[in-house]
Amino acid sequence: IRNCCTSPGIRRSRSSPQRRRKMRLQSRQRLVRKLWTHSYCQRLKLFLRSRATCHLSST
């Protein structure tokens, strides 16, 4: 009887931190992705701009 009562509680306590960790990881990944895409876009813009200026100056 005791085991039946305690097992769900243990399960619950075990699952909650894992879920929290998972959520944290997901949010972190999202943040990293957002930052990465932002920096990438900036680089791309700069690259295109420099290319355009070079092209204009050469012609």
N, C-alpha and C positions, 0 to 999 in steps of 0.2 A: 504493500500500500504506500509506504514511504517513497519508494522509488518512483511510483507513478506520479506522486505529487511533485517531487523535485525535478524530474526530467524536463518538463516543459519550461520551468523557470530557468534552468541551466541553458536550455536551448535558446531561450529568449535573450538571456544575457550575452550568450556567445554571438548570436546573429547581429545584434544591434551595433557593436563596434565595427564589425566587418562591413556592414552597410554604410556606416559613417565614413569609414576609410575609403570605400568605393566611391561614395559621393564626392569626397574630398579630391580623390585622384581625378575623377571626371571633370570637376570644376577647374582643377589645375591644368589639365590637358586643354580645356576650352580656352583658358586664359593664355596659355602658351601659344596655342594655335592663332588666337586673335592677334597677339603681339607679333608673332612671326609673319602673319599675312600683312599686317600694317607695315612692318619694316620692309618686307618684300616689295609691297606696292610703292613705298617711298623710293627704294633703290631703283625699281623699274622706271619710275617717273624721272629720276635724276639721270639714269642711263639714257632714256629716250631724249631728254632735254639736251644732254651733252652731245648726243649723236646728231640731233637736229642742228645745234649750233655749229658743230664741226662741218656738217653738210652745207649749211648756209655760208659759212666762212670760206669753204673750199670752192664753191661755185662762183 
